[in-house]
């Protein structure tokens, strides 16, 4: 699926592998940015899903989430023509703290806009 070339930044949200997009930022992404119900990972509409829960809506381990974040960062590097606005993924319904998730975004490319709570953790460093 191709991401649209809207002037709005691509909305990056936490999802589940079932792609239910039924609550929180995922629901907002489905309602406002074209996230596709049933697609739990990757680009869709003017959004990008990073799984933080599995198909049964159980919270994924941090190392698994890190793999999905790495995939996203690779995508963002390849799509320097787009801007990405990251929500505090994993810190809402998944229950992780910003200091557990933010370090995964250390070294994000310039076209990735991180939430203030992640920027505060990264500024405090080291990890």
TIROMI-549034 format. One line per field, with one value per residue: residue number from 1; residue in three letters; x, y, z of N, C-alpha, C, O in turn. Coordinates in nm, 4 decimals, always signed. Example, Ala and Ser with C-alpha at 12.3 -4.5 7.8 and 13.67 -1.06 7.14 Angstrom:
bado	(1	2)
vexke	(Ala	Ser)
n_xx	(+1.3190	+1.2850)
n_yy	(-0.5690	-0.2250)
n_zz	(+0.7800	+0.7080)
ca_xx	(+1.2300	+1.3670)
ca_yy	(-0.4500	-0.1060)
ca_zz	(+0.7800	+0.7140)
c_xx	(+1.3200	+1.2900)
c_yy	(-0.3300	+0.0030)
c_zz	(+0.7800	+0.7870)
o_xx	(+1.4236	+1.3409)
o_yy	(-0.3319	+0.1138)
o_zz	(+0.8465	+0.8039)
END
This chain:
bado	(1	2	3	4	5	6	7	8	9	10	11	12	13	14	15	16	17	18	19	20	21	22	23	24	25	26	27	28	29	30	31	32	33	34	35	36	37	38	39	40	41	42	43	44	45	46	47	48	49	50	51	52	53	54	55	56	57	58	59	60	61	62	63	64	65	66	67	68	69	70	71	72	73	74	75	76	77	78	79	80	81	82	83	84	85	86	87	88	89	90	91	92	93	94	95	96	97	98	99	100	101	102	103	104	105	106	107	108	109	110	111	112	113	114	115	116	117	118	119	120	121	122	123	124	125	126	127)
vexke	(Unk	Unk	Unk	Unk	Unk	Unk	Unk	Unk	Unk	Unk	Unk	Unk	Unk	Unk	Unk	Unk	Unk	Unk	Unk	Unk	Unk	Unk	Unk	Unk	Unk	Unk	Unk	Unk	Unk	Unk	Unk	Unk	Unk	Unk	Unk	Unk	Unk	Unk	Unk	Unk	Unk	Unk	Unk	Unk	Unk	Unk	Unk	Unk	Unk	Unk	Unk	Unk	Unk	Unk	Unk	Unk	Unk	Unk	Unk	Unk	Unk	Unk	Unk	Unk	Unk	Unk	Unk	Unk	Unk	Unk	Unk	Unk	Unk	Unk	Unk	Unk	Unk	Unk	Unk	Unk	Unk	Unk	Unk	Unk	Unk	Unk	Unk	Unk	Unk	Unk	Unk	Unk	Unk	Unk	Unk	Unk	Unk	Unk	Unk	Unk	Unk	Unk	Unk	Unk	Unk	Unk	Unk	Unk	Unk	Unk	Unk	Unk	Unk	Unk	Unk	Unk	Unk	Unk	Unk	Unk	Unk	Unk	Unk	Unk	Unk	Unk	Unk)
n_xx	(+0.0842	+0.0548	+0.1626	-0.0203	+0.0452	-0.0034	-0.0106	-0.0084	+0.1811	+0.2818	+0.0983	+0.2090	+0.1437	+0.0709	-0.0200	-0.2102	-0.1341	-0.3515	-0.4716	-0.6919	-0.7502	-0.9176	-0.9197	-0.7891	-0.4993	-0.4842	-0.7501	-0.8115	-0.6347	-0.7495	-0.9984	-0.9308	-0.6948	-0.6777	-0.5967	-0.6018	-0.8457	-0.7726	-0.5135	-0.2216	+0.0393	+0.2832	+0.2815	-0.0170	-0.2796	-0.2531	-0.0859	+0.1078	+0.1531	+0.2798	+0.3240	+0.2338	+0.1010	-0.0094	-0.1918	-0.3950	-0.4313	-0.2516	+0.0163	+0.3141	+0.6547	+0.9294	+1.1586	+1.0496	+0.8829	+1.0845	+1.1979	+0.9934	+0.9937	+1.2485	+1.2058	+1.0246	+1.1894	+1.3790	+1.2112	+1.1331	+1.3820	+1.4198	+1.2159	+1.2575	+1.1221	+0.8908	+0.7288	+0.7138	+0.5026	+0.5339	+0.3443	+0.3269	+0.3960	+0.3104	+0.2889	+0.0406	-0.2302	-0.0789	+0.0847	+0.3579	+0.6371	+0.7579	+1.0421	+1.1100	+1.0439	+1.1203	+1.4125	+1.4361	+1.3995	+1.6213	+1.8529	+1.6830	+1.5842	+1.5898	+1.3394	+1.1545	+0.9301	+0.9315	+0.7377	+0.7024	+0.7410	+0.9082	+1.1272	+1.2200	+1.3146	+1.5166	+1.6864	+1.7759	+1.9288	+2.2207	+2.1467)
n_yy	(-0.1182	+0.2187	+0.5263	+0.8266	+1.1481	+1.3661	+1.6952	+1.6861	+1.5422	+1.1957	+0.9884	+0.8174	+0.5365	+0.3237	-0.0168	-0.3245	-0.6632	-0.7763	-0.5685	-0.4220	-0.1565	-0.0156	+0.1509	+0.4414	+0.6018	+0.4450	+0.4070	+0.6736	+0.7096	+0.5381	+0.6605	+0.9181	+0.9256	+0.7226	+0.4647	+0.1133	-0.1151	-0.4280	-0.4395	-0.4551	-0.3585	-0.1335	+0.0986	+0.2788	+0.4447	+0.7779	+0.7102	+0.5109	+0.1987	+0.0681	-0.2245	-0.2952	-0.4760	-0.8212	-1.0506	-1.1415	-0.9319	-0.9117	-0.7645	-0.6972	-0.8167	-0.5980	-0.6271	-0.7316	-0.5239	-0.3390	-0.4410	-0.3867	-0.1071	-0.0579	-0.1429	+0.0550	+0.2867	+0.2341	+0.2485	+0.5188	+0.6380	+0.5663	+0.7104	+0.9976	+1.2058	+1.2370	+1.3419	+1.2226	+1.1822	+1.0771	+0.9091	+0.8604	+0.5664	+0.2494	+0.3464	+0.3918	+0.2107	-0.0249	-0.0038	+0.0448	+0.2475	+0.5775	+0.5843	+0.3272	+0.2897	+0.5153	+0.5122	+0.3383	+0.4929	+0.6478	+0.8198	+0.8528	+0.9517	+1.2908	+1.3516	+1.2445	+1.3144	+1.3276	+1.2535	+1.4845	+1.3588	+1.1460	+1.2835	+1.4115	+1.1951	+1.1005	+1.3230	+1.3211	+1.0871	+0.8787	+0.5570)
n_zz	(+0.0000	-0.0803	+0.0618	+0.0975	-0.0552	+0.1136	+0.2649	+0.5345	+0.8028	+0.8033	+1.0094	+1.2791	+1.4599	+1.7451	+1.7156	+1.6812	+1.5892	+1.4669	+1.3465	+1.4371	+1.5159	+1.7038	+1.9286	+2.1001	+1.9594	+1.7324	+1.6499	+1.5905	+1.3782	+1.1913	+1.1540	+1.0648	+0.9116	+0.7267	+0.8036	+0.7705	+0.8510	+0.9844	+0.8929	+1.0473	+1.0531	+0.9213	+0.6314	+0.5513	+0.4039	+0.5106	+0.7192	+0.9531	+1.0901	+1.3893	+1.5483	+1.8840	+2.0211	+2.0057	+1.7846	+1.9489	+2.1106	+2.3178	+2.4971	+2.3246	+2.3620	+2.4535	+2.2867	+2.0533	+1.9737	+1.9266	+1.6925	+1.5062	+1.5246	+1.4234	+1.1582	+1.0792	+1.1046	+0.9073	+0.6832	+0.7016	+0.6573	+0.3898	+0.2765	+0.2533	+0.1471	+0.2834	+0.5907	+0.9225	+1.1936	+1.5054	+1.7477	+2.1082	+2.1015	+2.2382	+2.4958	+2.5881	+2.5685	+2.5629	+2.7831	+2.8404	+2.9572	+2.8686	+2.8933	+2.8305	+2.5647	+2.4079	+2.3691	+2.1539	+1.9352	+1.9119	+1.7158	+1.5039	+1.1729	+1.0365	+0.9320	+1.0990	+1.3437	+1.6790	+1.9784	+2.2549	+2.5063	+2.4410	+2.3372	+2.5675	+2.7189	+2.5493	+2.5453	+2.8058	+2.8190	+2.9036	+2.7514)
ca_xx	(+0.0000	+0.1292	+0.1186	-0.0588	+0.1395	-0.0713	+0.0791	-0.0002	+0.2787	+0.2310	+0.0652	+0.2680	+0.0679	+0.0815	-0.1311	-0.2001	-0.1105	-0.4800	-0.5146	-0.8287	-0.7594	-1.0442	-0.9095	-0.6744	-0.4422	-0.5144	-0.8850	-0.8011	-0.5690	-0.8483	-1.1045	-0.8843	-0.5750	-0.6846	-0.5459	-0.6865	-0.8868	-0.7197	-0.3706	-0.1620	+0.1772	+0.3302	+0.2138	-0.1567	-0.3349	-0.1509	-0.0530	+0.2015	+0.1250	+0.3870	+0.2578	+0.2754	+0.0235	-0.0203	-0.3255	-0.4904	-0.4266	-0.1569	+0.1289	+0.4353	+0.7784	+1.0021	+1.2477	+0.9667	+0.8459	+1.2062	+1.2102	+0.8977	+1.0431	+1.3599	+1.1462	+0.9717	+1.2996	+1.4315	+1.1141	+1.1451	+1.5072	+1.3994	+1.1132	+1.2982	+1.0257	+0.7765	+0.7522	+0.6432	+0.4730	+0.5223	+0.2729	+0.4016	+0.3547	+0.3398	+0.2776	-0.1006	-0.2977	+0.0185	+0.1282	+0.5000	+0.6739	+0.8401	+1.1843	+1.1283	+1.0190	+1.1916	+1.5465	+1.4265	+1.3961	+1.7473	+1.9113	+1.5794	+1.6178	+1.5356	+1.1999	+1.0715	+0.8964	+0.9025	+0.6586	+0.7816	+0.7800	+1.0230	+1.2402	+1.2723	+1.3919	+1.6379	+1.7738	+1.8335	+2.0273	+2.2400	+2.0559)
ca_yy	(+0.0000	+0.3441	+0.6350	+0.9443	+1.2592	+1.4754	+1.7893	+1.6437	+1.4353	+1.0597	+0.9652	+0.6905	+0.4976	+0.1872	-0.0997	-0.4666	-0.7399	-0.8057	-0.4488	-0.3859	-0.0099	+0.0126	+0.2415	+0.5309	+0.6601	+0.3577	+0.4421	+0.8057	+0.6892	+0.4773	+0.7570	+1.0453	+0.9185	+0.6134	+0.3350	+0.0078	-0.2165	-0.5586	-0.4274	-0.4175	-0.3108	-0.0677	+0.2153	+0.2655	+0.5792	+0.8726	+0.6597	+0.3990	+0.1212	-0.0050	-0.3117	-0.3056	-0.5895	-0.9311	-1.0705	-1.1622	-0.8060	-0.9195	-0.6735	-0.7590	-0.7869	-0.4811	-0.6607	-0.7476	-0.3881	-0.2776	-0.4853	-0.3101	+0.0309	-0.0580	-0.1466	+0.1890	+0.3813	+0.2058	+0.3035	+0.6649	+0.6727	+0.5525	+0.8056	+1.1306	+1.3008	+1.2441	+1.3681	+1.1245	+1.2291	+0.9589	+0.9198	+0.7839	+0.4267	+0.1584	+0.4123	+0.4056	+0.0833	-0.1322	+0.0095	+0.0715	+0.3843	+0.6414	+0.5497	+0.1940	+0.2939	+0.6252	+0.4794	+0.2684	+0.5949	+0.7220	+0.8188	+0.8625	+1.0530	+1.4255	+1.3611	+1.1802	+1.4062	+1.2464	+1.3225	+1.5507	+1.2659	+1.0692	+1.3750	+1.4334	+1.0763	+1.0963	+1.4328	+1.2847	+0.9818	+0.7691	+0.4430)
ca_zz	(+0.0000	-0.0914	+0.1498	+0.0196	-0.0499	+0.1810	+0.3319	+0.6734	+0.8229	+0.8192	+1.1498	+1.3204	+1.5783	+1.7944	+1.6675	+1.7142	+1.4665	+1.4029	+1.2754	+1.4778	+1.5177	+1.7687	+2.0425	+2.1078	+1.8377	+1.6182	+1.6059	+1.5279	+1.2481	+1.1009	+1.1264	+1.0088	+0.8280	+0.6303	+0.8490	+0.7167	+0.9476	+0.9467	+0.8593	+1.1747	+1.0463	+0.8005	+0.5751	+0.5097	+0.3968	+0.5535	+0.8523	+0.9596	+1.2106	+1.4568	+1.6457	+2.0236	+2.0726	+1.9098	+1.7254	+2.0579	+2.1855	+2.4288	+2.4785	+2.2698	+2.4360	+2.4046	+2.1749	+1.9335	+1.9330	+1.8711	+1.5532	+1.4252	+1.5204	+1.3277	+1.0230	+1.0529	+1.0841	+0.7737	+0.5886	+0.7084	+0.5896	+0.2444	+0.2328	+0.2986	+0.0915	+0.3748	+0.7331	+1.0052	+1.3284	+1.5903	+1.8753	+2.2091	+2.0833	+2.3483	+2.6260	+2.6227	+2.5944	+2.5846	+2.9208	+2.8632	+2.9928	+2.7653	+2.9026	+2.7736	+2.4204	+2.3417	+2.3192	+2.0253	+1.8306	+1.9099	+1.5824	+1.3999	+1.0733	+1.0585	+0.8887	+1.2010	+1.4525	+1.7976	+2.0812	+2.3589	+2.6129	+2.3910	+2.3257	+2.7023	+2.7557	+2.4659	+2.5890	+2.9347	+2.7915	+2.8065	+2.7689)
c_xx	(+0.0878	+0.0742	+0.0864	+0.0441	+0.0716	+0.0316	+0.0906	+0.1095	+0.2084	+0.2149	+0.1118	+0.2091	+0.0965	-0.0417	-0.1199	-0.1902	-0.2387	-0.5314	-0.6543	-0.8509	-0.8878	-1.0401	-0.7897	-0.6309	-0.4728	-0.6539	-0.8829	-0.7377	-0.6655	-0.9533	-1.0575	-0.7673	-0.5705	-0.6202	-0.6489	-0.7167	-0.8402	-0.5735	-0.2982	-0.0229	+0.2027	+0.2452	+0.0725	-0.2210	-0.2257	-0.1123	+0.0482	+0.1798	+0.2496	+0.3214	+0.3222	+0.1982	+0.0131	-0.1636	-0.4339	-0.4941	-0.3452	-0.0378	+0.2507	+0.5554	+0.8521	+1.0913	+1.1706	+0.9243	+0.9654	+1.2263	+1.1165	+0.9380	+1.1589	+1.3096	+1.0934	+1.0845	+1.3668	+1.3416	+1.1259	+1.2732	+1.4923	+1.3001	+1.1425	+1.2051	+0.9045	+0.8226	+0.6635	+0.6255	+0.4418	+0.4423	+0.3553	+0.3593	+0.3954	+0.3157	+0.1332	-0.1564	-0.1999	+0.0840	+0.2768	+0.5208	+0.7610	+0.9884	+1.2136	+1.1204	+1.1062	+1.3313	+1.5460	+1.4323	+1.5227	+1.8077	+1.8085	+1.6183	+1.5434	+1.3892	+1.1036	+1.0548	+0.8538	+0.8186	+0.7497	+0.8269	+0.8975	+1.1457	+1.3032	+1.3580	+1.5238	+1.7363	+1.8444	+1.9434	+2.1189	+2.1502	+2.1340)
c_yy	(+0.1234	+0.4464	+0.7551	+1.0549	+1.3836	+1.5702	+1.7572	+1.5398	+1.3000	+1.0345	+0.8260	+0.6522	+0.3538	+0.1084	-0.2400	-0.5436	-0.7821	-0.6853	-0.4031	-0.2349	+0.0384	+0.1125	+0.3339	+0.5885	+0.5759	+0.3876	+0.5770	+0.7924	+0.6291	+0.5800	+0.8782	+1.0360	+0.7966	+0.4829	+0.2280	-0.0962	-0.3528	-0.5568	-0.3711	-0.3602	-0.2403	+0.0480	+0.1828	+0.4026	+0.6802	+0.8400	+0.5458	+0.3297	+0.0488	-0.0922	-0.3053	-0.4174	-0.6967	-0.9438	-1.0926	-1.0422	-0.8151	-0.8296	-0.7512	-0.7269	-0.6685	-0.5136	-0.6811	-0.6112	-0.3191	-0.3177	-0.4096	-0.1634	+0.0403	-0.0627	-0.0091	+0.2870	+0.3592	+0.2640	+0.4561	+0.7127	+0.6665	+0.6540	+0.9455	+1.2393	+1.3195	+1.2840	+1.2722	+1.1811	+1.1079	+0.9930	+0.8436	+0.6365	+0.3429	+0.2160	+0.4394	+0.2702	-0.0316	-0.1231	+0.0283	+0.2179	+0.4445	+0.6032	+0.4087	+0.1965	+0.3981	+0.5874	+0.4034	+0.3660	+0.6805	+0.7102	+0.8217	+0.9705	+1.1846	+1.4388	+1.2924	+1.2767	+1.3203	+1.3250	+1.3788	+1.4548	+1.1793	+1.1595	+1.4013	+1.3164	+1.0751	+1.2053	+1.3977	+1.1801	+0.9557	+0.6516	+0.3211)
c_zz	(+0.0000	+0.0068	+0.0616	+0.0379	+0.0066	+0.2421	+0.4806	+0.6885	+0.8341	+0.9690	+1.1888	+1.4557	+1.6179	+1.7547	+1.7262	+1.5831	+1.3961	+1.3241	+1.3130	+1.4848	+1.5853	+1.8823	+2.0234	+1.9739	+1.7145	+1.5627	+1.5341	+1.3889	+1.1467	+1.0598	+1.0474	+0.9117	+0.7369	+0.6723	+0.8129	+0.8235	+0.8972	+0.9063	+0.9812	+1.1707	+0.9132	+0.7514	+0.5289	+0.5150	+0.4236	+0.6978	+0.8389	+1.0931	+1.2605	+1.5636	+1.7841	+2.0939	+1.9637	+1.8575	+1.8308	+2.1527	+2.3137	+2.3954	+2.4289	+2.3591	+2.3721	+2.2847	+2.0448	+1.8810	+1.8692	+1.7246	+1.4618	+1.4154	+1.4214	+1.1836	+0.9852	+1.0235	+0.9491	+0.6661	+0.5845	+0.6406	+0.4384	+0.1893	+0.2883	+0.2457	+0.1816	+0.5145	+0.8111	+1.1454	+1.4158	+1.7161	+1.9795	+2.2081	+2.2041	+2.4863	+2.6667	+2.6599	+2.6195	+2.7227	+2.9460	+2.9011	+2.8828	+2.7720	+2.8513	+2.6201	+2.3496	+2.2916	+2.1863	+1.9087	+1.8280	+1.7701	+1.4709	+1.2999	+1.0983	+1.0181	+0.9851	+1.3178	+1.5719	+1.8981	+2.1901	+2.4678	+2.5696	+2.3823	+2.4624	+2.7473	+2.6788	+2.5063	+2.7200	+2.9190	+2.9103	+2.8423	+2.8114)
o_xx	(+0.1858	-0.0463	+0.1561	+0.1204	+0.0875	+0.1456	+0.1876	+0.1301	+0.0909	+0.3081	+0.0601	+0.2227	+0.1402	-0.1537	-0.0331	-0.2329	-0.2357	-0.6240	-0.7272	-0.9629	-0.9587	-1.1453	-0.7012	-0.7129	-0.4859	-0.6725	-0.9453	-0.7821	-0.6631	-0.9926	-1.1350	-0.7430	-0.4671	-0.5914	-0.7694	-0.6260	-0.8648	-0.5143	-0.3123	+0.0292	+0.1522	+0.1508	+0.0456	-0.2175	-0.1170	-0.1067	+0.0711	+0.1870	+0.3163	+0.2678	+0.4442	+0.2249	+0.0253	-0.2471	-0.5513	-0.5522	-0.3656	+0.0035	+0.2860	+0.5581	+0.8386	+1.0984	+1.2221	+0.9286	+0.9506	+1.2675	+1.1550	+0.9194	+1.1668	+1.3641	+1.1144	+1.0762	+1.4072	+1.3899	+1.1283	+1.2733	+1.5458	+1.2994	+1.0616	+1.2084	+0.8236	+0.9379	+0.5509	+0.7224	+0.3370	+0.4692	+0.4457	+0.2954	+0.5012	+0.3212	+0.1078	-0.1327	-0.2339	+0.1335	+0.3194	+0.4331	+0.8301	+1.0537	+1.3299	+1.1834	+1.1599	+1.3672	+1.6458	+1.4658	+1.5310	+1.8122	+1.8421	+1.6791	+1.4455	+1.3210	+0.9842	+1.1521	+0.7532	+0.8264	+0.8591	+0.9390	+0.9795	+1.2561	+1.4254	+1.4633	+1.6299	+1.8573	+1.9581	+2.0407	+2.0916	+2.0872	+2.0759)
o_yy	(+0.1299	+0.4520	+0.7824	+1.0551	+1.4935	+1.5318	+1.7963	+1.4579	+1.2921	+1.0569	+0.7267	+0.7256	+0.2726	+0.1593	-0.2692	-0.4950	-0.8197	-0.6984	-0.3507	-0.1897	+0.1231	+0.1559	+0.3080	+0.6195	+0.6293	+0.3927	+0.5927	+0.8566	+0.6655	+0.5855	+0.9358	+1.1303	+0.7705	+0.3983	+0.2509	-0.1577	-0.3891	-0.6630	-0.2533	-0.3171	-0.2803	+0.0909	+0.0754	+0.4695	+0.6706	+0.9269	+0.4922	+0.3936	-0.0221	-0.0389	-0.3091	-0.4500	-0.6670	-0.8572	-1.0657	-1.0493	-0.7374	-0.8200	-0.8560	-0.6226	-0.6425	-0.4347	-0.6505	-0.5853	-0.2486	-0.2355	-0.3719	-0.1011	+0.1358	+0.0051	+0.0379	+0.3630	+0.4553	+0.3223	+0.5156	+0.8161	+0.7512	+0.6813	+1.0032	+1.3525	+1.4093	+1.2634	+1.2439	+1.2231	+1.0447	+1.0930	+0.7688	+0.5884	+0.3637	+0.1427	+0.5031	+0.2205	-0.1264	-0.2234	+0.0281	+0.3016	+0.3717	+0.5910	+0.3739	+0.1142	+0.3709	+0.6266	+0.4047	+0.3276	+0.7757	+0.6011	+0.7960	+1.0706	+1.1880	+1.5295	+1.2827	+1.3156	+1.2497	+1.4477	+1.3278	+1.4666	+1.1420	+1.1171	+1.4123	+1.3365	+1.0515	+1.1832	+1.4390	+1.1812	+1.0123	+0.6480	+0.2145)
o_zz	(+0.0743	+0.0314	-0.0361	+0.1345	-0.0466	+0.2678	+0.5455	+0.5989	+0.8698	+1.0463	+1.1375	+1.5536	+1.5364	+1.7592	+1.8084	+1.4783	+1.2789	+1.2441	+1.2288	+1.4612	+1.5310	+1.9293	+1.9417	+1.8874	+1.6044	+1.4411	+1.4292	+1.2937	+1.0291	+0.9432	+0.9709	+0.8363	+0.6754	+0.5877	+0.8239	+0.8794	+0.7821	+0.8871	+1.0138	+1.2736	+0.8082	+0.8177	+0.4751	+0.6183	+0.3667	+0.7848	+0.7304	+1.1981	+1.1851	+1.6608	+1.7997	+2.2095	+1.8448	+1.8834	+1.8055	+2.2610	+2.4069	+2.2798	+2.4830	+2.4244	+2.2525	+2.1904	+1.9372	+1.7607	+1.7694	+1.6427	+1.3511	+1.3109	+1.3441	+1.0966	+0.8734	+0.9270	+0.8835	+0.5690	+0.4768	+0.5740	+0.3669	+0.0692	+0.3609	+0.2940	+0.1582	+0.5522	+0.7702	+1.2085	+1.4019	+1.7827	+1.9422	+2.3017	+2.2636	+2.5850	+2.7689	+2.7700	+2.6902	+2.7742	+3.0615	+2.8798	+2.8115	+2.6683	+2.8307	+2.5536	+2.2423	+2.1806	+2.1142	+1.7967	+1.7504	+1.7134	+1.3552	+1.3378	+1.1729	+1.0659	+0.9567	+1.3823	+1.5662	+1.9035	+2.2143	+2.5173	+2.6535	+2.4163	+2.4733	+2.8079	+2.7366	+2.5021	+2.7430	+2.9944	+3.0162	+2.9480	+2.8314)
END
